[in-house]
């Protein structure tokens, strides 16, 4: 069984992570086992979750 992919949008200019589409956001898709580590890594470098 294939692992579900999670999605987020990243605004690198404003250091924002969103789970909904945002203007000028870059779509990120990762398997769930990698997704949360990636998101937590962004928050540790100053990204805000919107």
mmCIF file of the N, C-alpha and C atoms, coordinates in Angstrom:
data_MODEL
# 
_entry.id   MODEL 
# 
loop_
_atom_site.group_PDB 
_atom_site.id 
_atom_site.type_symbol 
_atom_site.label_atom_id 
_atom_site.label_alt_id 
_atom_site.label_comp_id 
_atom_site.label_asym_id 
_atom_site.label_entity_id 
_atom_site.label_seq_id 
_atom_site.pdbx_PDB_ins_code 
_atom_site.Cartn_x 
_atom_site.Cartn_y 
_atom_site.Cartn_z 
_atom_site.occupancy 
_atom_site.B_iso_or_equiv 
_atom_site.pdbx_formal_charge 
_atom_site.auth_seq_id 
_atom_site.auth_comp_id 
_atom_site.auth_asym_id 
_atom_site.auth_atom_id 
_atom_site.pdbx_PDB_model_num 
ATOM 1   N N  . UNK A 1 1  ? 0.838  -1.188 0.000  1.00 0.00 ? 1  UNK A N  1 
ATOM 2   C CA . UNK A 1 1  ? 0.000  0.000  0.000  1.00 0.00 ? 1  UNK A CA 1 
ATOM 3   C C  . UNK A 1 1  ? 0.885  1.254  0.000  1.00 0.00 ? 1  UNK A C  1 
ATOM 4   N N  . UNK A 1 2  ? 0.591  2.147  -0.908 1.00 0.00 ? 2  UNK A N  1 
ATOM 5   C CA . UNK A 1 2  ? 1.382  3.374  -1.028 1.00 0.00 ? 2  UNK A CA 1 
ATOM 6   C C  . UNK A 1 2  ? 1.004  4.361  0.080  1.00 0.00 ? 2  UNK A C  1 
ATOM 7   N N  . UNK A 1 3  ? 2.018  4.998  0.635  1.00 0.00 ? 3  UNK A N  1 
ATOM 8   C CA . UNK A 1 3  ? 1.793  5.978  1.698  1.00 0.00 ? 3  UNK A CA 1 
ATOM 9   C C  . UNK A 1 3  ? 1.135  7.240  1.137  1.00 0.00 ? 3  UNK A C  1 
ATOM 10  N N  . UNK A 1 4  ? 0.213  7.799  1.897  1.00 0.00 ? 4  UNK A N  1 
ATOM 11  C CA . UNK A 1 4  ? -0.478 9.015  1.481  1.00 0.00 ? 4  UNK A CA 1 
ATOM 12  C C  . UNK A 1 4  ? 0.500  10.182 1.417  1.00 0.00 ? 4  UNK A C  1 
ATOM 13  N N  . UNK A 1 5  ? 0.296  11.048 0.421  1.00 0.00 ? 5  UNK A N  1 
ATOM 14  C CA . UNK A 1 5  ? 1.117  12.248 0.311  1.00 0.00 ? 5  UNK A CA 1 
ATOM 15  C C  . UNK A 1 5  ? 0.399  13.420 0.968  1.00 0.00 ? 5  UNK A C  1 
ATOM 16  N N  . UNK A 1 6  ? 1.167  14.243 1.624  1.00 0.00 ? 6  UNK A N  1 
ATOM 17  C CA . UNK A 1 6  ? 0.663  15.462 2.253  1.00 0.00 ? 6  UNK A CA 1 
ATOM 18  C C  . UNK A 1 6  ? 1.130  16.648 1.415  1.00 0.00 ? 6  UNK A C  1 
ATOM 19  N N  . UNK A 1 7  ? 0.351  17.709 1.426  1.00 0.00 ? 7  UNK A N  1 
ATOM 20  C CA . UNK A 1 7  ? 0.697  18.897 0.638  1.00 0.00 ? 7  UNK A CA 1 
ATOM 21  C C  . UNK A 1 7  ? 0.714  20.144 1.506  1.00 0.00 ? 7  UNK A C  1 
ATOM 22  N N  . UNK A 1 8  ? 1.556  21.076 1.125  1.00 0.00 ? 8  UNK A N  1 
ATOM 23  C CA . UNK A 1 8  ? 1.622  22.392 1.756  1.00 0.00 ? 8  UNK A CA 1 
ATOM 24  C C  . UNK A 1 8  ? 2.118  23.367 0.704  1.00 0.00 ? 8  UNK A C  1 
ATOM 25  N N  . UNK A 1 9  ? 1.883  24.634 0.938  1.00 0.00 ? 9  UNK A N  1 
ATOM 26  C CA . UNK A 1 9  ? 2.376  25.688 0.062  1.00 0.00 ? 9  UNK A CA 1 
ATOM 27  C C  . UNK A 1 9  ? 3.357  26.524 0.861  1.00 0.00 ? 9  UNK A C  1 
ATOM 28  N N  . UNK A 1 10 ? 4.486  26.816 0.245  1.00 0.00 ? 10 UNK A N  1 
ATOM 29  C CA . UNK A 1 10 ? 5.573  27.542 0.900  1.00 0.00 ? 10 UNK A CA 1 
ATOM 30  C C  . UNK A 1 10 ? 5.754  28.889 0.207  1.00 0.00 ? 10 UNK A C  1 
ATOM 31  N N  . UNK A 1 11 ? 5.701  29.958 0.987  1.00 0.00 ? 11 UNK A N  1 
ATOM 32  C CA . UNK A 1 11 ? 6.022  31.300 0.492  1.00 0.00 ? 11 UNK A CA 1 
ATOM 33  C C  . UNK A 1 11 ? 7.393  31.630 1.054  1.00 0.00 ? 11 UNK A C  1 
ATOM 34  N N  . UNK A 1 12 ? 8.421  31.493 0.217  1.00 0.00 ? 12 UNK A N  1 
ATOM 35  C CA . UNK A 1 12 ? 9.795  31.686 0.674  1.00 0.00 ? 12 UNK A CA 1 
ATOM 36  C C  . UNK A 1 12 ? 10.110 33.142 0.995  1.00 0.00 ? 12 UNK A C  1 
ATOM 37  N N  . UNK A 1 13 ? 9.462  34.080 0.313  1.00 0.00 ? 13 UNK A N  1 
ATOM 38  C CA . UNK A 1 13 ? 9.737  35.501 0.563  1.00 0.00 ? 13 UNK A CA 1 
ATOM 39  C C  . UNK A 1 13 ? 9.243  35.943 1.929  1.00 0.00 ? 13 UNK A C  1 
ATOM 40  N N  . UNK A 1 14 ? 8.068  35.457 2.339  1.00 0.00 ? 14 UNK A N  1 
ATOM 41  C CA . UNK A 1 14 ? 7.482  35.859 3.615  1.00 0.00 ? 14 UNK A CA 1 
ATOM 42  C C  . UNK A 1 14 ? 7.639  34.803 4.705  1.00 0.00 ? 14 UNK A C  1 
ATOM 43  N N  . UNK A 1 15 ? 8.343  33.711 4.376  1.00 0.00 ? 15 UNK A N  1 
ATOM 44  C CA . UNK A 1 15 ? 8.586  32.615 5.319  1.00 0.00 ? 15 UNK A CA 1 
ATOM 45  C C  . UNK A 1 15 ? 7.287  32.104 5.943  1.00 0.00 ? 15 UNK A C  1 
ATOM 46  N N  . UNK A 1 16 ? 6.357  31.704 5.052  1.00 0.00 ? 16 UNK A N  1 
ATOM 47  C CA . UNK A 1 16 ? 5.054  31.203 5.480  1.00 0.00 ? 16 UNK A CA 1 
ATOM 48  C C  . UNK A 1 16 ? 4.852  29.796 4.928  1.00 0.00 ? 16 UNK A C  1 
ATOM 49  N N  . UNK A 1 17 ? 4.285  28.929 5.762  1.00 0.00 ? 17 UNK A N  1 
ATOM 50  C CA . UNK A 1 17 ? 3.837  27.600 5.353  1.00 0.00 ? 17 UNK A CA 1 
ATOM 51  C C  . UNK A 1 17 ? 2.324  27.587 5.507  1.00 0.00 ? 17 UNK A C  1 
ATOM 52  N N  . UNK A 1 18 ? 1.616  27.112 4.493  1.00 0.00 ? 18 UNK A N  1 
ATOM 53  C CA . UNK A 1 18 ? 0.161  27.031 4.559  1.00 0.00 ? 18 UNK A CA 1 
ATOM 54  C C  . UNK A 1 18 ? -0.304 25.668 4.060  1.00 0.00 ? 18 UNK A C  1 
ATOM 55  N N  . UNK A 1 19 ? -1.399 25.198 4.624  1.00 0.00 ? 19 UNK A N  1 
ATOM 56  C CA . UNK A 1 19 ? -2.000 23.945 4.164  1.00 0.00 ? 19 UNK A CA 1 
ATOM 57  C C  . UNK A 1 19 ? -3.121 24.215 3.164  1.00 0.00 ? 19 UNK A C  1 
ATOM 58  N N  . UNK A 1 20 ? -3.248 25.473 2.771  1.00 0.00 ? 20 UNK A N  1 
ATOM 59  C CA . UNK A 1 20 ? -4.191 25.908 1.741  1.00 0.00 ? 20 UNK A CA 1 
ATOM 60  C C  . UNK A 1 20 ? -3.411 26.708 0.710  1.00 0.00 ? 20 UNK A C  1 
ATOM 61  N N  . UNK A 1 21 ? -3.919 26.792 -0.492 1.00 0.00 ? 21 UNK A N  1 
ATOM 62  C CA . UNK A 1 21 ? -3.245 27.524 -1.572 1.00 0.00 ? 21 UNK A CA 1 
ATOM 63  C C  . UNK A 1 21 ? -3.029 28.979 -1.156 1.00 0.00 ? 21 UNK A C  1 
ATOM 64  N N  . UNK A 1 22 ? -1.819 29.484 -1.380 1.00 0.00 ? 22 UNK A N  1 
ATOM 65  C CA . UNK A 1 22 ? -1.519 30.894 -1.128 1.00 0.00 ? 22 UNK A CA 1 
ATOM 66  C C  . UNK A 1 22 ? -0.879 31.489 -2.382 1.00 0.00 ? 22 UNK A C  1 
ATOM 67  N N  . UNK A 1 23 ? -1.122 32.785 -2.580 1.00 0.00 ? 23 UNK A N  1 
ATOM 68  C CA . UNK A 1 23 ? -0.525 33.480 -3.720 1.00 0.00 ? 23 UNK A CA 1 
ATOM 69  C C  . UNK A 1 23 ? 0.996  33.380 -3.634 1.00 0.00 ? 23 UNK A C  1 
ATOM 70  N N  . UNK A 1 24 ? 1.623  33.170 -4.748 1.00 0.00 ? 24 UNK A N  1 
ATOM 71  C CA . UNK A 1 24 ? 3.084  33.066 -4.860 1.00 0.00 ? 24 UNK A CA 1 
ATOM 72  C C  . UNK A 1 24 ? 3.660  31.914 -4.040 1.00 0.00 ? 24 UNK A C  1 
ATOM 73  N N  . UNK A 1 25 ? 2.810  30.964 -3.670 1.00 0.00 ? 25 UNK A N  1 
ATOM 74  C CA . UNK A 1 25 ? 3.284  29.816 -2.901 1.00 0.00 ? 25 UNK A CA 1 
ATOM 75  C C  . UNK A 1 25 ? 3.774  28.708 -3.815 1.00 0.00 ? 25 UNK A C  1 
ATOM 76  N N  . UNK A 1 26 ? 4.758  27.988 -3.351 1.00 0.00 ? 26 UNK A N  1 
ATOM 77  C CA . UNK A 1 26 ? 5.301  26.841 -4.077 1.00 0.00 ? 26 UNK A CA 1 
ATOM 78  C C  . UNK A 1 26 ? 4.713  25.578 -3.455 1.00 0.00 ? 26 UNK A C  1 
ATOM 79  N N  . UNK A 1 27 ? 4.091  24.743 -4.275 1.00 0.00 ? 27 UNK A N  1 
ATOM 80  C CA . UNK A 1 27 ? 3.465  23.521 -3.804 1.00 0.00 ? 27 UNK A CA 1 
ATOM 81  C C  . UNK A 1 27 ? 4.537  22.497 -3.434 1.00 0.00 ? 27 UNK A C  1 
ATOM 82  N N  . UNK A 1 28 ? 4.403  21.945 -2.242 1.00 0.00 ? 28 UNK A N  1 
ATOM 83  C CA . UNK A 1 28 ? 5.285  20.893 -1.760 1.00 0.00 ? 28 UNK A CA 1 
ATOM 84  C C  . UNK A 1 28 ? 4.440  19.657 -1.498 1.00 0.00 ? 28 UNK A C  1 
ATOM 85  N N  . UNK A 1 29 ? 4.848  18.521 -2.044 1.00 0.00 ? 29 UNK A N  1 
ATOM 86  C CA . UNK A 1 29 ? 4.165  17.254 -1.798 1.00 0.00 ? 29 UNK A CA 1 
ATOM 87  C C  . UNK A 1 29 ? 5.211  16.247 -1.348 1.00 0.00 ? 29 UNK A C  1 
ATOM 88  N N  . UNK A 1 30 ? 4.945  15.613 -0.223 1.00 0.00 ? 30 UNK A N  1 
ATOM 89  C CA . UNK A 1 30 ? 5.868  14.616 0.311  1.00 0.00 ? 30 UNK A CA 1 
ATOM 90  C C  . UNK A 1 30 ? 5.073  13.494 0.962  1.00 0.00 ? 30 UNK A C  1 
ATOM 91  N N  . UNK A 1 31 ? 5.644  12.296 0.993  1.00 0.00 ? 31 UNK A N  1 
ATOM 92  C CA . UNK A 1 31 ? 5.007  11.221 1.753  1.00 0.00 ? 31 UNK A CA 1 
ATOM 93  C C  . UNK A 1 31 ? 4.904  11.639 3.222  1.00 0.00 ? 31 UNK A C  1 
ATOM 94  N N  . UNK A 1 32 ? 3.854  11.184 3.878  1.00 0.00 ? 32 UNK A N  1 
ATOM 95  C CA . UNK A 1 32 ? 3.595  11.624 5.254  1.00 0.00 ? 32 UNK A CA 1 
ATOM 96  C C  . UNK A 1 32 ? 4.785  11.405 6.179  1.00 0.00 ? 32 UNK A C  1 
ATOM 97  N N  . UNK A 1 33 ? 5.532  10.322 6.005  1.00 0.00 ? 33 UNK A N  1 
ATOM 98  C CA . UNK A 1 33 ? 6.656  10.066 6.905  1.00 0.00 ? 33 UNK A CA 1 
ATOM 99  C C  . UNK A 1 33 ? 7.773  11.107 6.765  1.00 0.00 ? 33 UNK A C  1 
ATOM 100 N N  . UNK A 1 34 ? 7.838  11.828 5.652  1.00 0.00 ? 34 UNK A N  1 
ATOM 101 C CA . UNK A 1 34 ? 8.832  12.888 5.451  1.00 0.00 ? 34 UNK A CA 1 
ATOM 102 C C  . UNK A 1 34 ? 8.238  14.280 5.657  1.00 0.00 ? 34 UNK A C  1 
ATOM 103 N N  . UNK A 1 35 ? 6.948  14.399 5.440  1.00 0.00 ? 35 UNK A N  1 
ATOM 104 C CA . UNK A 1 35 ? 6.271  15.690 5.420  1.00 0.00 ? 35 UNK A CA 1 
ATOM 105 C C  . UNK A 1 35 ? 6.431  16.457 6.735  1.00 0.00 ? 35 UNK A C  1 
ATOM 106 N N  . UNK A 1 36 ? 6.093  15.817 7.859  1.00 0.00 ? 36 UNK A N  1 
ATOM 107 C CA . UNK A 1 36 ? 6.097  16.542 9.131  1.00 0.00 ? 36 UNK A CA 1 
ATOM 108 C C  . UNK A 1 36 ? 7.504  16.938 9.548  1.00 0.00 ? 36 UNK A C  1 
ATOM 109 N N  . UNK A 1 37 ? 8.490  16.096 9.297  1.00 0.00 ? 37 UNK A N  1 
ATOM 110 C CA . UNK A 1 37 ? 9.872  16.490 9.593  1.00 0.00 ? 37 UNK A CA 1 
ATOM 111 C C  . UNK A 1 37 ? 10.272 17.701 8.763  1.00 0.00 ? 37 UNK A C  1 
ATOM 112 N N  . UNK A 1 38 ? 9.844  17.736 7.513  1.00 0.00 ? 38 UNK A N  1 
ATOM 113 C CA . UNK A 1 38 ? 10.126 18.879 6.639  1.00 0.00 ? 38 UNK A CA 1 
ATOM 114 C C  . UNK A 1 38 ? 9.477  20.156 7.187  1.00 0.00 ? 38 UNK A C  1 
ATOM 115 N N  . UNK A 1 39 ? 8.197  20.069 7.563  1.00 0.00 ? 39 UNK A N  1 
ATOM 116 C CA . UNK A 1 39 ? 7.466  21.233 8.097  1.00 0.00 ? 39 UNK A CA 1 
ATOM 117 C C  . UNK A 1 39 ? 8.105  21.714 9.399  1.00 0.00 ? 39 UNK A C  1 
ATOM 118 N N  . UNK A 1 40 ? 8.414  20.797 10.303 1.00 0.00 ? 40 UNK A N  1 
ATOM 119 C CA . UNK A 1 40 ? 9.047  21.180 11.572 1.00 0.00 ? 40 UNK A CA 1 
ATOM 120 C C  . UNK A 1 40 ? 10.409 21.809 11.326 1.00 0.00 ? 40 UNK A C  1 
ATOM 121 N N  . UNK A 1 41 ? 11.122 21.325 10.336 1.00 0.00 ? 41 UNK A N  1 
ATOM 122 C CA . UNK A 1 41 ? 12.404 21.929 9.984  1.00 0.00 ? 41 UNK A CA 1 
ATOM 123 C C  . UNK A 1 41 ? 12.240 23.370 9.523  1.00 0.00 ? 41 UNK A C  1 
ATOM 124 N N  . UNK A 1 42 ? 11.186 23.629 8.742  1.00 0.00 ? 42 UNK A N  1 
ATOM 125 C CA . UNK A 1 42 ? 10.928 25.008 8.302  1.00 0.00 ? 42 UNK A CA 1 
ATOM 126 C C  . UNK A 1 42 ? 10.596 25.910 9.483  1.00 0.00 ? 42 UNK A C  1 
ATOM 127 N N  . UNK A 1 43 ? 9.764  25.433 10.415 1.00 0.00 ? 43 UNK A N  1 
ATOM 128 C CA . UNK A 1 43 ? 9.402  26.263 11.564 1.00 0.00 ? 43 UNK A CA 1 
ATOM 129 C C  . UNK A 1 43 ? 10.630 26.535 12.438 1.00 0.00 ? 43 UNK A C  1 
ATOM 130 N N  . UNK A 1 44 ? 11.548 25.612 12.496 1.00 0.00 ? 44 UNK A N  1 
ATOM 131 C CA . UNK A 1 44 ? 12.770 25.826 13.282 1.00 0.00 ? 44 UNK A CA 1 
ATOM 132 C C  . UNK A 1 44 ? 13.675 26.880 12.653 1.00 0.00 ? 44 UNK A C  1 
ATOM 133 N N  . UNK A 1 45 ? 13.471 27.180 11.365 1.00 0.00 ? 45 UNK A N  1 
ATOM 134 C CA . UNK A 1 45 ? 14.283 28.203 10.706 1.00 0.00 ? 45 UNK A CA 1 
ATOM 135 C C  . UNK A 1 45 ? 13.523 29.513 10.553 1.00 0.00 ? 45 UNK A C  1 
ATOM 136 N N  . UNK A 1 46 ? 12.373 29.645 11.252 1.00 0.00 ? 46 UNK A N  1 
ATOM 137 C CA . UNK A 1 46 ? 11.668 30.917 11.261 1.00 0.00 ? 46 UNK A CA 1 
ATOM 138 C C  . UNK A 1 46 ? 10.403 30.998 10.438 1.00 0.00 ? 46 UNK A C  1 
ATOM 139 N N  . UNK A 1 47 ? 10.023 29.921 9.762  1.00 0.00 ? 47 UNK A N  1 
ATOM 140 C CA . UNK A 1 47 ? 8.766  29.939 8.995  1.00 0.00 ? 47 UNK A CA 1 
ATOM 141 C C  . UNK A 1 47 ? 7.586  29.915 9.939  1.00 0.00 ? 47 UNK A C  1 
ATOM 142 N N  . UNK A 1 48 ? 6.525  30.622 9.563  1.00 0.00 ? 48 UNK A N  1 
ATOM 143 C CA . UNK A 1 48 ? 5.273  30.625 10.323 1.00 0.00 ? 48 UNK A CA 1 
ATOM 144 C C  . UNK A 1 48 ? 4.258  29.773 9.609  1.00 0.00 ? 48 UNK A C  1 
ATOM 145 N N  . UNK A 1 49 ? 3.421  29.079 10.375 1.00 0.00 ? 49 UNK A N  1 
ATOM 146 C CA . UNK A 1 49 ? 2.335  28.290 9.793  1.00 0.00 ? 49 UNK A CA 1 
ATOM 147 C C  . UNK A 1 49 ? 1.094  29.147 9.779  1.00 0.00 ? 49 UNK A C  1 
ATOM 148 N N  . UNK A 1 50 ? 0.484  29.228 8.613  1.00 0.00 ? 50 UNK A N  1 
ATOM 149 C CA . UNK A 1 50 ? -0.692 30.073 8.423  1.00 0.00 ? 50 UNK A CA 1 
ATOM 150 C C  . UNK A 1 50 ? -1.917 29.219 8.305  1.00 0.00 ? 50 UNK A C  1 
# 
